[in-house]
């Protein structure tokens, strides 16, 4: 009974169960391919479906009737957390499982294959040579000559009495291991970025200072990455226009300020040219009109905020209402669509009464209205992803390891049996090139053998005497 209990306890050993049941399953190539396919599909969904938007955005763009593709609605998106795919628990779990599969494959297949390739092994049976891809039998050839030929061709050799083994391209066996390691590094960087990174959006008028507060997407440990001891001032925002009046480029002149308000860094950013500071990247992402500065008659300059109007897809227009009487009983509406300096003025009945540029004035409702300046606001996307350097490192190693994997691992064996020299070899790729190399080696052996025979025969005829050709 005790023996049975001991055997049962041995069968239930967690380590043995992991080694015999779970580890082979993780190392299965089919599982790795399936996980890679799932990751690709999830990544595509995260690219197609807008990430980090508001519920109202998804309700408007993914209504229940009609549902996109017959099933994709805003409720499905929120239920499956497709609005932030790369930070979901299930996507991170798939990445971790794929990493475990790569690790298992590395330790159960790649490392043992490398260990086997580094071992010196000799053949001493005719059948072993016949089983090789390329093999030959040569009479009166020398192992020493073969060893010298192989060494000249870059082979590492080892000789043991009547046996010889040569190999080259062992780095080709290291390549797949580094491929797996680089993919694991990429996965680690992705996971670190997902749980510690964040994305924020800020719309800031020219001259204002802001700290990152409007976070639209963040990992569970992103709090430590959000800057708290420095702020950013928008010194100036402007837009360059083409001669046709279309937008050419956006520009934001930004200054990073420390706690005391001192400038510690400054840069003008534009599309595809961000500013980076302490691991945080600031991109030029959007723009708007925040306010207008006006005067009425001889009044001081006062600044009125401008709001974006709902045009039902008819373009972007900002507007404000300007009182023309002290009791606010009468006024005009002022509209602007860009920062080129032209504004449109409408009366209370909605009739266009004037078109004015910055620095100009017009008569309206019995007063003189001066439009001094239209103040733009810049849309800054703030992003932090601590995993990016790790991902870049992984991709760099991946490119290097792919090149290493293309190096052929070639092996050549030889066995001296009496007057016969058995020689054979195999390679894991570039078979045609290896076959040519084998033929060159055999030709060189044949040439060396003939030279050796002549050296043995010629001395028998005496110095300066040649054999009689008759």
C-alpha positions as CSV (number, residue, x, y, z in Angstrom):
1,X,0.0,0.0,0.0
2,X,2.9,2.4,0.8
3,X,4.5,1.6,-2.5
4,X,1.2,2.4,-4.3
5,X,0.9,5.7,-2.4
6,X,4.5,6.6,-3.3
7,X,3.9,5.9,-7.0
8,X,0.7,7.9,-6.9
9,X,2.4,10.9,-5.2
10,X,5.2,10.7,-7.8
11,X,2.7,10.8,-10.6
12,X,1.1,13.9,-9.0
13,X,4.4,15.7,-8.7
14,X,3.7,19.2,-10.2
15,X,7.2,19.5,-11.7
16,X,6.8,16.1,-13.5
17,X,3.3,17.1,-14.7
18,X,4.7,20.4,-16.1
19,X,7.7,18.7,-17.7
20,X,5.7,15.8,-19.3
21,X,2.4,17.4,-20.1
22,X,2.5,21.2,-20.2
23,X,6.0,21.9,-21.5
24,X,5.6,19.8,-24.7
25,X,2.3,21.6,-25.3
26,X,3.9,25.0,-24.9
27,X,6.8,24.1,-27.2
28,X,4.4,22.9,-29.9
29,X,5.0,24.9,-33.1
30,X,1.3,24.7,-33.9
31,X,0.4,26.5,-30.7
32,X,3.0,29.3,-31.4
33,X,1.6,29.8,-35.0
34,X,-2.0,29.9,-33.7
35,X,-1.1,32.5,-31.0
36,X,0.8,34.6,-33.5
37,X,-2.2,34.5,-35.8
38,X,-4.5,35.6,-32.9
39,X,-2.1,38.4,-32.0
40,X,-2.1,39.6,-35.6
41,X,-5.9,39.6,-35.7
42,X,-6.2,41.5,-32.4
43,X,-3.6,44.0,-33.6
44,X,-5.6,44.6,-36.8
45,X,-8.7,45.2,-34.8
46,X,-6.9,47.8,-32.7
47,X,-5.7,49.5,-35.9
48,X,-9.1,49.5,-37.6
49,X,-11.2,50.5,-34.6
50,X,-10.3,53.9,-33.2
51,X,-8.7,53.6,-29.8
52,X,-9.3,55.7,-26.6
53,X,-12.3,57.6,-27.9
54,X,-15.4,58.5,-25.8
55,X,-18.5,56.4,-25.5
56,X,-20.5,59.0,-27.5
57,X,-18.0,58.6,-30.4
58,X,-18.5,54.9,-30.5
59,X,-22.3,55.3,-30.2
60,X,-22.3,57.7,-33.2
61,X,-19.9,55.7,-35.4
62,X,-20.9,52.1,-34.5
63,X,-24.7,52.2,-34.0
64,X,-26.8,49.1,-33.3
65,X,-28.8,49.5,-36.4
66,X,-27.3,48.8,-38.9
67,X,-24.5,47.0,-37.1
68,X,-21.1,47.1,-38.9
69,X,-20.5,43.6,-40.6
70,X,-23.8,42.6,-39.0
71,X,-22.4,42.3,-35.4
72,X,-20.0,45.1,-34.6
73,X,-21.8,47.7,-32.5
74,X,-20.7,50.2,-29.8
75,X,-21.9,47.7,-27.1
76,X,-19.8,44.9,-28.5
77,X,-16.7,47.2,-28.7
78,X,-17.1,48.3,-25.1
79,X,-17.9,44.7,-23.9
80,X,-14.8,43.3,-25.5
81,X,-12.8,46.4,-24.6
82,X,-11.9,46.9,-28.3
83,X,-11.6,50.6,-27.6
84,X,-8.2,49.9,-25.9
85,X,-7.2,46.6,-27.3
86,X,-3.5,46.8,-26.4
87,X,-4.1,47.4,-22.7
88,X,-6.8,44.7,-22.1
89,X,-6.1,41.8,-19.8
90,X,-6.9,39.2,-22.5
91,X,-4.5,40.7,-25.0
92,X,-1.6,40.9,-22.5
93,X,-2.4,37.3,-21.5
94,X,-2.0,36.2,-25.1
95,X,1.3,38.0,-25.3
96,X,2.5,36.3,-22.1
97,X,1.3,32.8,-23.4
98,X,3.1,33.4,-26.7
99,X,6.3,34.4,-24.8
100,X,6.0,31.2,-22.7
101,X,5.7,29.2,-25.9
102,X,8.8,30.8,-27.4
103,X,10.7,30.2,-24.1
104,X,9.7,26.5,-24.0
105,X,10.7,26.0,-27.6
106,X,14.0,27.6,-27.0
107,X,14.9,25.4,-24.0
108,X,13.5,22.1,-25.4
109,X,14.6,22.4,-29.0
110,X,16.9,25.2,-29.9
111,X,19.4,25.0,-27.1
112,X,19.7,21.1,-27.3
113,X,20.2,21.5,-31.1
114,X,23.0,24.0,-30.5
115,X,24.6,21.8,-27.8
116,X,24.4,18.8,-30.2
117,X,25.9,20.9,-33.0
118,X,28.9,21.9,-30.8
119,X,29.7,18.3,-29.9
120,X,32.6,16.7,-31.8
121,X,31.3,13.4,-33.3
122,X,33.0,10.9,-35.5
123,X,31.8,8.3,-38.0
124,X,33.5,4.9,-38.3
125,X,31.0,2.8,-40.2
126,X,30.5,2.6,-44.0
127,X,26.8,2.7,-43.5
128,X,27.0,6.1,-41.8
129,X,28.6,7.6,-44.8
130,X,26.1,6.0,-47.2
131,X,23.3,7.6,-45.3
132,X,24.7,11.1,-45.8
133,X,23.5,13.5,-48.5
134,X,26.9,13.5,-50.2
135,X,29.6,10.8,-49.8
136,X,32.5,9.3,-51.7
137,X,35.3,6.7,-51.4
138,X,38.8,7.7,-52.4
139,X,41.8,5.4,-52.6
140,X,45.2,6.3,-51.0
141,X,44.0,9.7,-49.9
142,X,45.3,11.2,-46.6
143,X,43.4,12.4,-43.6
144,X,46.1,15.0,-43.0
145,X,45.7,16.4,-46.5
146,X,41.9,16.5,-46.0
147,X,42.3,18.3,-42.7
148,X,44.5,21.0,-44.2
149,X,42.0,21.5,-47.1
150,X,39.1,21.9,-44.7
151,X,40.9,24.3,-42.5
152,X,41.7,26.5,-45.5
153,X,38.0,26.6,-46.3
154,X,37.2,27.8,-42.8
155,X,36.2,24.5,-41.2
156,X,37.0,23.7,-37.6
157,X,38.4,20.2,-37.5
158,X,39.1,17.5,-34.9
159,X,41.0,14.3,-35.7
160,X,41.0,11.1,-33.7
161,X,43.4,8.4,-35.0
162,X,41.7,7.3,-38.3
163,X,38.6,9.6,-38.0
164,X,38.1,13.3,-38.9
165,X,35.2,15.7,-38.3
166,X,35.0,19.2,-39.6
167,X,32.3,21.9,-39.2
168,X,31.6,25.5,-40.0
169,X,28.7,28.0,-39.7
170,X,27.9,27.1,-36.1
171,X,26.6,30.7,-35.9
172,X,23.7,29.6,-38.0
173,X,22.6,27.4,-35.1
174,X,22.8,30.4,-32.7
175,X,20.7,32.6,-35.0
176,X,17.3,30.9,-34.2
177,X,18.0,31.2,-30.5
178,X,18.6,34.9,-30.8
179,X,15.5,35.2,-33.0
180,X,13.4,33.8,-30.1
181,X,15.3,36.0,-27.6
182,X,14.6,39.1,-29.6
183,X,10.9,38.3,-30.0
184,X,10.8,37.8,-26.2
185,X,12.4,41.3,-25.8
186,X,9.8,42.8,-28.1
187,X,7.0,41.2,-26.2
188,X,8.4,42.4,-22.9
189,X,8.7,45.9,-24.3
190,X,5.1,45.8,-25.5
191,X,3.8,44.6,-22.2
192,X,5.8,47.2,-20.3
193,X,4.5,49.9,-22.6
194,X,0.9,48.7,-22.2
195,X,0.9,48.7,-18.4
196,X,3.0,51.8,-17.8
197,X,2.4,54.1,-20.8
198,X,-0.3,56.8,-21.3
199,X,-1.8,59.0,-24.0
200,X,-3.1,62.5,-23.2
201,X,-4.8,65.3,-25.3
202,X,-4.6,69.0,-24.6
203,X,-6.1,72.0,-26.5
204,X,-4.1,75.0,-25.3
205,X,-4.5,78.7,-26.5
206,X,-1.4,80.6,-27.4
207,X,0.4,82.0,-24.4
208,X,-1.2,79.5,-21.9
209,X,0.7,77.0,-19.7
210,X,-0.6,73.5,-19.1
211,X,0.2,70.3,-17.3
212,X,-0.9,66.9,-18.5
213,X,-4.4,66.3,-17.1
214,X,-6.7,65.1,-19.9
215,X,-5.6,61.4,-20.0
216,X,-7.5,59.5,-22.7
217,X,-5.8,56.1,-22.3
218,X,-3.4,54.8,-19.7
219,X,-2.0,51.5,-18.3
220,X,-2.6,50.3,-14.8
221,X,0.9,51.6,-13.6
222,X,1.0,54.7,-15.7
223,X,0.7,57.1,-12.8
224,X,4.4,57.3,-12.3
225,X,5.0,58.3,-15.9
226,X,2.6,61.3,-15.9
227,X,4.7,64.5,-15.4
228,X,4.0,66.4,-12.2
229,X,7.1,68.5,-11.6
230,X,7.2,70.3,-14.9
231,X,4.7,72.1,-17.2
232,X,4.6,73.3,-20.8
233,X,3.9,76.8,-22.1
234,X,2.6,77.5,-25.6
235,X,4.6,80.5,-26.7
236,X,3.0,80.7,-30.1
237,X,0.8,78.7,-32.4
238,X,0.5,79.4,-36.1
239,X,-0.5,77.8,-39.4
240,X,1.2,78.2,-42.8
241,X,-1.2,78.3,-45.7
242,X,-0.7,77.5,-49.4
243,X,-1.3,80.2,-52.1
244,X,-4.7,78.5,-52.7
245,X,-5.7,79.1,-49.0
246,X,-5.4,75.5,-47.9
247,X,-3.4,74.4,-44.8
248,X,0.2,73.6,-45.4
249,X,1.6,73.0,-41.9
250,X,0.9,73.5,-38.2
251,X,3.5,74.9,-35.8
252,X,3.7,75.2,-32.0
253,X,6.5,76.9,-30.2
254,X,6.7,75.1,-26.8
255,X,8.7,75.7,-23.7
256,X,9.2,73.2,-20.8
257,X,9.1,74.9,-17.4
258,X,10.3,73.6,-14.1
259,X,8.5,74.0,-10.8
260,X,9.8,77.6,-10.4
261,X,8.7,78.5,-13.9
262,X,12.1,78.6,-15.4
263,X,12.5,77.4,-19.0
264,X,14.5,74.2,-19.2
265,X,13.9,73.2,-22.8
266,X,12.3,74.8,-25.9
267,X,11.4,73.5,-29.4
268,X,9.0,74.3,-32.3
269,X,7.1,71.2,-33.2
270,X,5.1,70.4,-36.3
271,X,3.5,67.3,-37.8
272,X,6.0,64.4,-37.7
273,X,8.5,66.5,-35.7
274,X,7.6,66.1,-32.0
275,X,9.3,67.3,-28.8
276,X,10.7,64.8,-26.3
277,X,11.4,65.6,-22.7
278,X,12.1,63.1,-19.8
279,X,10.5,60.2,-21.7
280,X,7.4,62.1,-22.7
281,X,6.7,62.9,-26.3
282,X,4.5,65.8,-27.5
283,X,3.0,65.7,-31.0
284,X,1.3,68.4,-33.0
285,X,-2.1,66.7,-33.4
286,X,-4.9,69.3,-33.8
287,X,-5.7,73.0,-33.8
288,X,-8.6,75.3,-33.1
289,X,-9.6,79.0,-32.4
290,X,-9.9,79.8,-28.8
291,X,-10.7,83.5,-28.6
292,X,-10.9,86.9,-30.4
293,X,-9.7,90.3,-29.2
294,X,-12.0,93.2,-30.0
295,X,-12.7,96.8,-29.2
296,X,-15.9,98.8,-29.5
297,X,-15.5,102.5,-30.2
298,X,-12.9,103.7,-27.7
299,X,-13.2,100.8,-25.2
300,X,-10.3,98.8,-23.9
301,X,-9.4,95.6,-25.7
302,X,-11.4,92.7,-24.4
303,X,-11.1,89.0,-25.2
304,X,-14.1,86.8,-25.9
305,X,-13.9,83.0,-26.1
306,X,-14.9,81.4,-29.4
307,X,-16.7,78.0,-29.5
308,X,-16.7,75.4,-32.2
309,X,-20.1,75.2,-33.9
310,X,-21.9,72.1,-35.0
311,X,-22.0,72.2,-38.8
312,X,-23.3,68.7,-39.3
313,X,-20.1,67.8,-41.3
314,X,-20.1,71.1,-43.2
315,X,-16.6,72.1,-42.1
316,X,-15.0,73.6,-39.0
317,X,-16.4,77.0,-37.9
318,X,-15.9,78.9,-34.6
319,X,-18.2,81.6,-33.3
320,X,-18.9,84.1,-30.6
321,X,-21.4,86.8,-29.7
322,X,-20.3,90.4,-29.2
323,X,-22.6,92.9,-27.4
324,X,-22.9,96.3,-29.0
325,X,-24.9,98.0,-26.2
326,X,-23.9,98.2,-22.5
327,X,-27.1,96.5,-21.4
328,X,-26.4,93.5,-23.7
329,X,-29.8,94.0,-25.4
330,X,-28.2,94.0,-28.8
331,X,-25.2,92.5,-30.4
332,X,-23.6,90.7,-33.4
333,X,-22.3,87.2,-34.1
334,X,-18.7,86.8,-35.2
335,X,-17.6,83.7,-37.1
336,X,-14.2,82.4,-38.2
337,X,-13.1,79.3,-40.0
338,X,-9.3,79.6,-39.9
339,X,-6.4,81.7,-38.6
340,X,-5.9,83.7,-41.8
341,X,-7.4,86.7,-40.1
342,X,-10.8,87.1,-41.8
343,X,-14.0,87.0,-39.8
344,X,-17.7,87.3,-40.8
345,X,-20.1,89.5,-38.8
346,X,-23.9,88.7,-38.8
347,X,-26.7,90.7,-37.2
348,X,-29.5,89.5,-35.0
349,X,-31.5,88.3,-38.0
350,X,-28.7,86.2,-39.3
351,X,-27.8,88.5,-42.2
352,X,-24.2,89.0,-43.1
353,X,-23.3,92.6,-42.5
354,X,-19.5,92.7,-42.8
355,X,-16.3,90.8,-43.5
356,X,-13.3,92.1,-41.5
357,X,-9.6,91.2,-41.3
358,X,-7.4,91.4,-38.2
359,X,-6.4,95.0,-37.4
360,X,-9.4,96.4,-39.3
361,X,-12.8,97.8,-38.1
362,X,-16.3,98.1,-39.4
363,X,-19.5,100.0,-38.5
364,X,-22.3,97.8,-37.1
365,X,-25.4,98.7,-35.0
366,X,-24.2,102.3,-34.8
367,X,-20.8,101.5,-33.2
368,X,-17.3,100.9,-34.6
369,X,-16.1,97.3,-34.0
370,X,-12.4,96.8,-34.1
371,X,-11.1,93.2,-34.6
372,X,-7.6,93.2,-33.1
373,X,-6.5,89.5,-33.2
374,X,-7.8,86.0,-33.6
375,X,-6.2,83.7,-31.0
376,X,-5.5,80.1,-32.1
377,X,-5.2,77.1,-29.9
378,X,-3.0,74.1,-30.5
379,X,-3.9,70.5,-30.1
380,X,-1.1,68.6,-28.4
381,X,-1.0,64.8,-28.1
382,X,1.2,63.8,-25.1
383,X,2.4,60.2,-25.0
384,X,4.7,58.2,-22.8
385,X,5.8,54.6,-23.6
386,X,8.7,53.3,-21.6
387,X,8.6,50.1,-23.6
388,X,9.7,51.7,-26.9
389,X,13.5,51.5,-26.3
390,X,13.1,47.8,-25.4
391,X,11.0,47.1,-28.5
392,X,13.7,48.9,-30.7
393,X,16.4,46.8,-29.1
394,X,14.4,43.6,-29.8
395,X,13.9,44.6,-33.5
396,X,17.6,45.4,-33.8
397,X,18.5,41.9,-32.5
398,X,15.8,40.4,-34.7
399,X,17.3,41.8,-37.9
400,X,20.8,40.7,-36.8
401,X,19.6,37.2,-35.8
402,X,17.7,36.7,-39.1
403,X,21.0,37.4,-41.0
404,X,22.8,34.9,-38.7
405,X,20.1,32.3,-39.4
406,X,21.0,32.4,-43.1
407,X,24.5,31.1,-42.4
408,X,24.8,27.5,-43.5
409,X,25.8,24.9,-40.9
410,X,28.0,22.5,-42.8
411,X,29.5,19.2,-41.5
412,X,32.1,16.9,-43.1
413,X,33.2,13.4,-41.8
414,X,36.1,11.2,-42.9
415,X,37.2,7.7,-42.0
416,X,40.5,6.1,-43.1
417,X,40.1,2.3,-43.6
418,X,43.2,0.7,-44.9
419,X,43.7,2.2,-48.4
420,X,40.2,3.6,-48.5
421,X,39.2,7.1,-47.4
422,X,35.4,7.5,-46.8
423,X,34.3,11.1,-46.9
424,X,30.8,12.6,-46.6
425,X,28.9,15.7,-45.5
426,X,25.7,17.5,-45.1
427,X,24.4,21.1,-44.6
428,X,21.1,22.6,-43.4
429,X,20.8,25.1,-46.3
430,X,22.5,26.2,-49.6
431,X,22.8,22.6,-50.7
432,X,23.9,23.5,-54.2
433,X,26.8,25.6,-52.9
434,X,27.8,22.9,-50.5
435,X,27.8,20.3,-53.2
436,X,30.2,22.5,-55.3
437,X,32.4,22.8,-52.2
438,X,32.5,19.1,-51.7
439,X,33.5,18.6,-55.4
440,X,36.3,21.1,-54.9
441,X,37.5,19.3,-51.8
442,X,37.5,15.9,-53.7
443,X,39.3,17.4,-56.6
444,X,41.9,18.9,-54.3
445,X,42.3,15.5,-52.6
446,X,42.8,13.8,-55.9
447,X,45.3,16.5,-57.0
448,X,47.3,16.1,-53.7
449,X,47.3,12.3,-54.1
450,X,48.7,12.5,-57.6
451,X,51.4,14.9,-56.5
452,X,52.3,12.6,-53.6
453,X,52.6,9.6,-55.9
454,X,54.9,11.5,-58.3
455,X,57.1,12.6,-55.3
456,X,57.4,8.9,-54.4
457,X,58.2,7.7,-57.9
458,X,60.6,10.4,-59.3
459,X,63.4,10.0,-56.8
460,X,63.9,6.4,-58.0
461,X,65.2,7.6,-61.4
462,X,68.0,9.7,-59.9
463,X,68.5,13.4,-59.8
464,X,68.0,15.1,-63.2
465,X,66.9,11.8,-64.8
466,X,63.4,11.4,-66.1
467,X,61.7,8.0,-66.7
468,X,61.8,6.6,-70.1
469,X,58.6,7.3,-71.9
470,X,59.1,4.3,-74.1
